Amino acid sequence: MERDGDAGDCVSSPFPNAPLLPHPAPVPLAFADNRRPDSLASRMRRRRLEWLNELLDARPEPVRILDVGGTAEFWRQNRDALTRRCELTLLNLAPADISGLPDAQALVGDGRRMPQFEDGGFDLVFSNSVIEHVGTLYDQMAMAAEVRRVGRGYFVQTPNRWFPLEPHYLMPLWQFWPLRLRAWLQRRRTLGWMRCQPDPLCARAEVEQVRLLDGWEMRRLFPDGERLAERVGPLVKSWVARRRPAGGGNGRHSPDA
């Protein structure tokens, strides 16, 4: 589940033992490369952090954050942009390396089922480009319910299904191509951030494990929050669902801004 930090961080396969062809590492389009501070992806990430800070400003320090599916690298890169001192808990299917990240702990768990955490156990549950990777719509419903239960507030971002450039493969309308064609290409080429995967079963699974959400689904998965739109011109690139932590903040932000 370690998929945090925009689609650009999603370069590792969930099949670590599957064979990979000797193939160059993914090279994203310049505007989609969040490792470049001047890229569109980086500018959008900075705007996203401003929206996050609006929630943090409502809480006393330290703010306890549970990051579902997050990477330590995301927080190393962005922690200085936060307006509050935060205590981070990273939850992933495998242990995360949090070296160099103070006030943080890494736990192993599943964002769809988090019985180890009590109701409202965190000031904020954060999840960035993860919910589209957890499985079926039932799995996404389970994760959304757990996020809403465990956090007094939440901040969940995901790419928009209807944006014309698919954010993982960086191919126009890739999400609407026939499954068999996508799996065939996945076996033969590295596309966008996704490495070539020659095993036919693993290639199909890799394609199927991305289930993008639209605004209608995000509104219903998080009915007690507001929905924000990250736009490129008139087009919605990503959706953010957020709920202000209980008892804090008077600021308002218009839905679908």
KAVEN-V669720 format. One record per pair of residues at least 4 apart in sequence whose C-alpha atoms are under 8 Angstrom apart, sorted by sequence separation. I is the first residue (numbers start at 0). J is the second residue. D is the distance in Angstrom with one decimal. If there is no record, write none. Layout:
i->I j->J d->D
i->I j->J d->D
This chain:
i->2 j->6 d->7.5
i->4 j->8 d->5.7
i->5 j->9 d->7.6
i->27 j->31 d->6.3
i->28 j->32 d->6.3
i->37 j->41 d->6.5
i->38 j->42 d->6.4
i->39 j->43 d->6.1
i->40 j->44 d->6.2
i->41 j->45 d->6.3
i->42 j->46 d->6.4
i->43 j->47 d->6.2
i->44 j->48 d->6.3
i->45 j->49 d->6.5
i->46 j->50 d->6.6
i->47 j->51 d->6.3
i->48 j->52 d->6.1
i->49 j->53 d->6.5
i->50 j->54 d->7.1
i->51 j->55 d->6.5
i->52 j->56 d->5.9
i->53 j->57 d->7.1
i->54 j->58 d->7.5
i->58 j->62 d->6.4
i->69 j->73 d->7.4
i->70 j->74 d->7.2
i->71 j->75 d->6.2
i->72 j->76 d->6.1
i->73 j->77 d->6.2
i->74 j->78 d->5.1
i->77 j->81 d->7.2
i->91 j->95 d->7.1
i->108 j->112 d->7.8
i->109 j->113 d->6.4
i->116 j->120 d->6.1
i->126 j->130 d->7.6
i->128 j->132 d->8.0
i->129 j->133 d->7.0
i->134 j->138 d->5.5
i->135 j->139 d->6.4
i->136 j->140 d->6.1
i->137 j->141 d->6.2
i->138 j->142 d->6.3
i->139 j->143 d->6.1
i->140 j->144 d->6.2
i->141 j->145 d->6.3
i->142 j->146 d->6.1
i->143 j->147 d->6.2
i->144 j->148 d->6.2
i->145 j->149 d->6.0
i->146 j->150 d->6.0
i->147 j->151 d->7.5
i->158 j->162 d->7.9
i->165 j->169 d->5.1
i->166 j->170 d->7.8
i->169 j->173 d->7.9
i->172 j->176 d->7.0
i->176 j->180 d->7.0
i->177 j->181 d->6.4
i->178 j->182 d->6.2
i->179 j->183 d->6.1
i->180 j->184 d->6.3
i->181 j->185 d->6.1
i->182 j->186 d->6.4
i->183 j->187 d->6.8
i->184 j->188 d->6.0
i->185 j->189 d->6.9
i->189 j->193 d->5.8
i->190 j->194 d->6.6
i->197 j->201 d->7.8
i->198 j->202 d->5.9
i->199 j->203 d->6.3
i->200 j->204 d->6.2
i->201 j->205 d->5.9
i->202 j->206 d->6.3
i->203 j->207 d->6.1
i->204 j->208 d->6.0
i->205 j->209 d->7.4
i->212 j->216 d->6.2
i->213 j->217 d->6.3
i->214 j->218 d->6.1
i->215 j->219 d->6.5
i->216 j->220 d->6.0
i->217 j->221 d->6.1
i->218 j->222 d->5.5
i->221 j->225 d->8.0
i->230 j->234 d->5.4
i->231 j->235 d->6.3
i->243 j->247 d->7.1
i->252 j->256 d->7.5
i->3 j->8 d->6.6
i->27 j->32 d->5.8
i->33 j->38 d->6.5
i->36 j->41 d->5.5
i->37 j->42 d->6.9
i->108 j->113 d->7.0
i->133 j->138 d->6.2
i->134 j->139 d->6.8
i->147 j->152 d->7.4
i->160 j->165 d->7.8
i->164 j->169 d->5.8
i->165 j->170 d->5.6
i->168 j->173 d->7.4
i->176 j->181 d->6.6
i->185 j->190 d->7.4
i->189 j->194 d->4.4
i->190 j->195 d->7.3
i->196 j->201 d->6.9
i->197 j->202 d->6.7
i->212 j->217 d->6.7
i->230 j->235 d->4.3
i->231 j->236 d->6.3
i->243 j->248 d->7.3
i->2 j->8 d->6.5
i->3 j->9 d->7.6
i->29 j->35 d->7.8
i->32 j->38 d->6.3
i->33 j->39 d->7.8
i->35 j->41 d->6.7
i->36 j->42 d->7.3
i->89 j->95 d->7.5
i->97 j->103 d->7.0
i->133 j->139 d->6.4
i->147 j->153 d->7.0
i->164 j->170 d->5.7
i->165 j->171 d->6.1
i->188 j->194 d->7.2
i->189 j->195 d->4.3
i->196 j->202 d->5.4
i->229 j->235 d->5.7
i->230 j->236 d->5.3
i->2 j->9 d->5.5
i->31 j->38 d->6.6
i->32 j->39 d->7.9
i->33 j->40 d->5.1
i->34 j->41 d->7.3
i->55 j->62 d->7.0
i->97 j->104 d->7.1
i->146 j->153 d->7.0
i->164 j->171 d->4.5
i->165 j->172 d->6.1
i->188 j->195 d->4.8
i->189 j->196 d->8.0
i->218 j->225 d->7.9
i->228 j->235 d->6.0
i->229 j->236 d->5.6
i->230 j->237 d->7.2
i->30 j->38 d->4.7
i->31 j->39 d->6.3
i->32 j->40 d->6.2
i->33 j->41 d->4.8
i->97 j->105 d->6.9
i->131 j->139 d->7.5
i->158 j->166 d->7.2
i->163 j->171 d->5.6
i->164 j->172 d->5.8
i->165 j->173 d->5.7
i->173 j->181 d->7.7
i->187 j->195 d->5.9
i->188 j->196 d->7.8
i->218 j->226 d->6.7
i->228 j->236 d->7.5
i->229 j->237 d->5.1
i->29 j->38 d->6.5
i->30 j->39 d->5.0
i->31 j->40 d->5.1
i->32 j->41 d->7.5
i->96 j->105 d->7.5
i->130 j->139 d->6.1
i->163 j->172 d->5.1
i->164 j->173 d->7.3
i->165 j->174 d->6.5
i->185 j->194 d->7.7
i->186 j->195 d->5.6
i->187 j->196 d->7.1
i->217 j->226 d->7.6
i->228 j->237 d->6.1
i->229 j->238 d->6.2
i->30 j->40 d->6.3
i->95 j->105 d->5.8
i->162 j->172 d->7.9
i->185 j->195 d->5.5
i->186 j->196 d->4.7
i->187 j->197 d->6.4
i->228 j->238 d->4.9
i->229 j->239 d->7.6
i->94 j->105 d->6.4
i->95 j->106 d->7.7
i->185 j->196 d->5.8
i->186 j->197 d->4.2
i->227 j->238 d->5.9
i->228 j->239 d->6.4
i->94 j->106 d->6.4
i->130 j->142 d->7.4
i->185 j->197 d->7.4
i->186 j->198 d->6.6
i->226 j->238 d->6.8
i->227 j->239 d->5.0
i->94 j->107 d->5.8
i->186 j->199 d->6.6
i->226 j->239 d->5.6
i->227 j->240 d->6.3
i->89 j->103 d->7.6
i->91 j->105 d->7.8
i->93 j->107 d->5.7
i->160 j->174 d->7.5
i->226 j->240 d->4.6
i->227 j->241 d->7.9
i->10 j->25 d->7.5
i->87 j->102 d->6.3
i->88 j->103 d->5.7
i->89 j->104 d->6.3
i->90 j->105 d->6.1
i->91 j->106 d->6.5
i->92 j->107 d->5.3
i->93 j->108 d->7.8
i->225 j->240 d->5.7
i->226 j->241 d->6.6
i->86 j->102 d->5.1
i->87 j->103 d->4.5
i->88 j->104 d->5.0
i->89 j->105 d->4.7
i->90 j->106 d->5.0
i->91 j->107 d->5.1
i->92 j->108 d->5.3
i->183 j->199 d->7.7
i->186 j->202 d->5.8
i->224 j->240 d->6.1
i->225 j->241 d->5.5
i->85 j->102 d->7.3
i->86 j->103 d->5.8
i->87 j->104 d->6.4
i->88 j->105 d->5.8
i->89 j->106 d->6.0
i->90 j->107 d->5.6
i->91 j->108 d->5.6
i->92 j->109 d->6.0
i->182 j->199 d->7.3
i->185 j->202 d->5.7
i->224 j->241 d->5.2
i->225 j->242 d->6.4
i->71 j->89 d->7.7
i->88 j->106 d->7.1
i->90 j->108 d->5.8
i->91 j->109 d->6.5
i->185 j->203 d->7.8
i->224 j->242 d->4.5
i->70 j->89 d->7.3
i->90 j->109 d->7.3
i->91 j->110 d->7.7
i->183 j->202 d->7.7
i->221 j->240 d->6.6
i->223 j->242 d->7.0
i->224 j->243 d->7.8
i->7 j->27 d->7.7
i->69 j->89 d->6.0
i->90 j->110 d->7.4
i->170 j->190 d->7.7
i->182 j->202 d->5.4
i->62 j->83 d->7.0
i->64 j->85 d->6.7
i->66 j->87 d->7.1
i->68 j->89 d->7.0
i->69 j->90 d->6.9
i->169 j->190 d->6.9
i->170 j->191 d->7.5
i->182 j->203 d->4.8
i->185 j->206 d->7.6
i->217 j->238 d->7.6
i->61 j->83 d->7.1
i->62 j->84 d->6.4
i->63 j->85 d->5.9
i->64 j->86 d->6.1
i->65 j->87 d->6.1
i->66 j->88 d->6.0
i->67 j->89 d->6.3
i->68 j->90 d->5.7
i->69 j->91 d->7.1
i->111 j->133 d->7.9
i->124 j->146 d->6.2
i->168 j->190 d->5.0
i->169 j->191 d->4.9
i->181 j->203 d->7.9
i->218 j->240 d->7.7
i->60 j->83 d->6.3
i->61 j->84 d->5.2
i->62 j->85 d->4.6
i->63 j->86 d->4.9
i->64 j->87 d->5.0
i->65 j->88 d->4.8
i->66 j->89 d->4.9
i->67 j->90 d->5.1
i->68 j->91 d->5.0
i->168 j->191 d->4.3
i->169 j->192 d->7.6
i->217 j->240 d->7.0
i->7 j->31 d->7.3
i->60 j->84 d->5.8
i->61 j->85 d->5.0
i->62 j->86 d->6.0
i->63 j->87 d->6.2
i->64 j->88 d->6.2
i->65 j->89 d->6.1
i->66 j->90 d->6.2
i->67 j->91 d->6.7
i->68 j->92 d->7.8
i->71 j->95 d->7.1
i->75 j->99 d->7.7
i->167 j->191 d->6.1
i->168 j->192 d->5.9
i->179 j->203 d->7.7
i->182 j->206 d->6.2
i->214 j->238 d->6.7
i->7 j->32 d->6.5
i->60 j->85 d->6.9
i->61 j->86 d->6.2
i->63 j->88 d->7.8
i->65 j->90 d->7.2
i->70 j->95 d->6.9
i->71 j->96 d->6.7
i->75 j->100 d->6.5
i->124 j->149 d->7.3
i->167 j->192 d->5.6
i->168 j->193 d->6.0
i->178 j->203 d->7.7
i->181 j->206 d->6.9
i->213 j->238 d->7.8
i->7 j->33 d->6.5
i->56 j->82 d->6.8
i->71 j->97 d->5.4
i->74 j->100 d->7.8
i->124 j->150 d->5.1
i->131 j->157 d->6.7
i->167 j->193 d->6.5
i->227 j->253 d->7.7
i->228 j->254 d->7.9
i->55 j->82 d->7.1
i->56 j->83 d->6.8
i->111 j->138 d->6.4
i->123 j->150 d->5.1
i->124 j->151 d->7.8
i->128 j->155 d->7.9
i->129 j->156 d->7.8
i->130 j->157 d->6.7
i->131 j->158 d->7.9
i->227 j->254 d->5.4
i->228 j->255 d->4.9
i->229 j->256 d->7.8
i->5 j->33 d->7.8
i->55 j->83 d->6.3
i->111 j->139 d->7.5
i->121 j->149 d->6.3
i->122 j->150 d->5.8
i->123 j->151 d->5.9
i->124 j->152 d->6.4
i->125 j->153 d->5.8
i->126 j->154 d->6.4
i->127 j->155 d->5.9
i->128 j->156 d->5.7
i->129 j->157 d->6.9
i->178 j->206 d->7.6
i->226 j->254 d->5.2
i->227 j->255 d->4.5
i->228 j->256 d->5.6
i->52 j->81 d->6.2
i->71 j->100 d->7.1
i->112 j->141 d->7.3
i->119 j->148 d->6.2
i->120 j->149 d->5.5
i->121 j->150 d->4.9
i->122 j->151 d->5.1
i->123 j->152 d->4.7
i->124 j->153 d->4.5
i->125 j->154 d->4.9
i->126 j->155 d->4.8
i->127 j->156 d->4.9
i->128 j->157 d->4.7
i->178 j->207 d->7.9
i->225 j->254 d->5.7
i->226 j->255 d->5.6
i->227 j->256 d->5.5
i->52 j->82 d->6.1
i->111 j->141 d->5.1
i->112 j->142 d->7.1
i->118 j->148 d->5.3
i->119 j->149 d->4.6
i->120 j->150 d->6.2
i->121 j->151 d->6.2
i->122 j->152 d->6.1
i->123 j->153 d->5.0
i->124 j->154 d->6.3
i->125 j->155 d->5.9
i->126 j->156 d->6.3
i->127 j->157 d->6.5
i->128 j->158 d->6.8
i->52 j->83 d->7.8
i->111 j->142 d->4.0
i->118 j->149 d->4.7
i->119 j->150 d->4.7
i->120 j->151 d->7.4
i->123 j->154 d->7.3
i->124 j->155 d->7.9
i->48 j->80 d->7.3
i->110 j->142 d->5.5
i->111 j->143 d->7.7
i->113 j->145 d->6.7
i->117 j->149 d->6.2
i->118 j->150 d->7.2
i->119 j->151 d->4.9
i->48 j->81 d->7.4
i->112 j->145 d->6.7
i->116 j->149 d->6.5
i->111 j->145 d->6.5
i->110 j->145 d->7.2
i->110 j->146 d->7.8
i->174 j->211 d->7.9
i->68 j->110 d->7.4
i->67 j->110 d->6.0
i->160 j->211 d->4.9
i->159 j->211 d->6.5
i->160 j->212 d->5.2
i->161 j->213 d->6.7
i->158 j->211 d->6.6
i->159 j->212 d->5.8
i->160 j->213 d->5.2
i->157 j->211 d->7.6
i->158 j->212 d->7.0
i->159 j->213 d->5.3
i->157 j->212 d->7.2
i->159 j->214 d->7.2
i->65 j->121 d->6.5
i->64 j->121 d->5.9
i->67 j->124 d->7.2
i->69 j->126 d->6.8
i->63 j->121 d->5.4
i->64 j->122 d->6.1
i->65 j->123 d->6.4
i->66 j->124 d->5.9
i->67 j->125 d->6.3
i->68 j->126 d->6.7
i->69 j->127 d->7.2
i->63 j->122 d->5.2
i->64 j->123 d->4.9
i->65 j->124 d->4.7
i->66 j->125 d->4.7
i->67 j->126 d->5.2
i->68 j->127 d->7.9
i->62 j->122 d->6.2
i->63 j->123 d->6.5
i->64 j->124 d->5.7
i->65 j->125 d->6.0
i->66 j->126 d->5.6
i->69 j->129 d->8.0
i->62 j->123 d->7.7
i->64 j->125 d->6.8
i->68 j->129 d->6.2
i->67 j->129 d->7.7
i->58 j->122 d->7.8
i->3 j->68 d->5.9
i->4 j->69 d->7.3
i->2 j->68 d->5.8
i->3 j->69 d->4.4
i->4 j->70 d->7.5
i->1 j->68 d->4.5
i->2 j->69 d->6.3
i->3 j->70 d->5.8
i->0 j->68 d->4.9
i->1 j->69 d->5.6
i->2 j->70 d->7.4
i->0 j->69 d->8.0
i->1 j->70 d->6.3
i->4 j->73 d->6.0
i->3 j->73 d->7.3
i->162 j->234 d->6.7
i->162 j->235 d->6.3
i->134 j->208 d->5.8
i->147 j->221 d->7.6
i->161 j->235 d->7.8
i->162 j->236 d->5.4
i->133 j->208 d->7.2
i->134 j->209 d->7.5
i->135 j->210 d->7.2
i->162 j->237 d->8.0
i->132 j->208 d->5.6
i->133 j->209 d->8.0
i->134 j->210 d->7.1
i->144 j->220 d->7.6
i->159 j->235 d->6.6
i->131 j->208 d->7.9
i->132 j->209 d->5.0
i->143 j->220 d->5.9
i->159 j->236 d->5.5
i->131 j->209 d->5.6
i->132 j->210 d->6.3
i->143 j->221 d->6.7
i->158 j->236 d->6.1
i->159 j->237 d->4.6
i->131 j->210 d->4.9
i->158 j->237 d->4.1
i->159 j->238 d->6.1
i->131 j->211 d->5.1
i->140 j->220 d->6.2
i->157 j->237 d->5.6
i->158 j->238 d->6.2
i->131 j->212 d->6.7
i->156 j->237 d->7.0
i->157 j->238 d->5.5
i->156 j->238 d->5.7
i->157 j->239 d->6.6
i->156 j->239 d->4.3
i->155 j->239 d->5.5
i->156 j->240 d->6.4
i->65 j->150 d->8.0
i->154 j->239 d->6.9
i->155 j->240 d->5.2
i->154 j->240 d->5.8
i->155 j->241 d->6.3
i->153 j->240 d->7.6
i->154 j->241 d->4.3
i->153 j->241 d->5.2
i->154 j->242 d->6.7
i->152 j->241 d->7.1
i->153 j->242 d->5.2
i->1 j->91 d->5.8
i->152 j->242 d->4.8
i->153 j->243 d->6.9
i->0 j->91 d->5.6
i->1 j->92 d->7.3
i->152 j->243 d->4.9
i->153 j->244 d->7.4
i->0 j->92 d->5.7
i->151 j->243 d->7.6
i->152 j->244 d->3.9
i->151 j->244 d->4.8
i->152 j->245 d->6.7
i->150 j->244 d->7.8
i->151 j->245 d->5.7
i->51 j->154 d->7.0
i->0 j->109 d->7.8
i->123 j->244 d->6.7
i->5 j->127 d->6.5
i->6 j->128 d->6.4
i->122 j->244 d->6.2
i->3 j->126 d->7.0
i->4 j->127 d->5.6
i->5 j->128 d->5.2
i->3 j->127 d->5.0
i->4 j->128 d->6.2
i->2 j->127 d->7.6
i->3 j->128 d->5.4
i->2 j->128 d->6.3
i->3 j->129 d->5.9
i->2 j->129 d->5.2
i->1 j->129 d->7.5
i->0 j->129 d->7.0
i->2 j->132 d->7.6
i->0 j->132 d->7.2
i->0 j->133 d->6.9
i->31 j->166 d->8.0
i->28 j->169 d->7.7
i->27 j->169 d->7.6
i->9 j->167 d->7.3
i->7 j->166 d->7.7
i->6 j->166 d->5.7
i->7 j->167 d->6.8
i->6 j->167 d->5.2
i->28 j->191 d->7.4
i->25 j->189 d->6.3
i->27 j->191 d->5.1
i->24 j->189 d->7.8
i->25 j->190 d->7.0
i->26 j->191 d->6.4
i->27 j->192 d->6.2
i->23 j->189 d->7.7
i->25 j->191 d->6.0
i->26 j->192 d->6.9
i->22 j->189 d->7.4
i->25 j->192 d->5.0
i->25 j->193 d->6.5
i->25 j->194 d->6.3
i->24 j->194 d->7.0
i->22 j->194 d->7.8
i->22 j->195 d->7.1
i->20 j->195 d->6.8
i->19 j->195 d->6.8
i->20 j->196 d->7.1
i->19 j->196 d->5.7
i->20 j->197 d->6.7
i->18 j->196 d->7.3
i->19 j->197 d->6.3
i->17 j->196 d->7.9
i->18 j->197 d->7.0
i->18 j->198 d->7.0
i->17 j->198 d->7.1
i->10 j->192 d->5.4
i->11 j->193 d->7.8
i->12 j->194 d->7.8
i->9 j->192 d->6.5
i->10 j->193 d->5.7
i->11 j->194 d->7.9
i->8 j->192 d->7.7
i->9 j->193 d->7.3
i->10 j->194 d->6.9
i->17 j->201 d->7.4
i->7 j->192 d->6.0
i->6 j->192 d->7.5
i->43 j->229 d->7.4
i->57 j->243 d->7.9
i->58 j->244 d->7.6
i->14 j->201 d->7.2
i->57 j->244 d->7.4
i->54 j->243 d->5.6
i->58 j->247 d->6.2
i->54 j->244 d->7.0
i->57 j->247 d->4.6
i->58 j->248 d->7.9
i->57 j->248 d->4.5
i->13 j->205 d->7.7
i->56 j->248 d->7.3
i->12 j->205 d->7.5
i->54 j->248 d->7.4
i->53 j->250 d->7.6
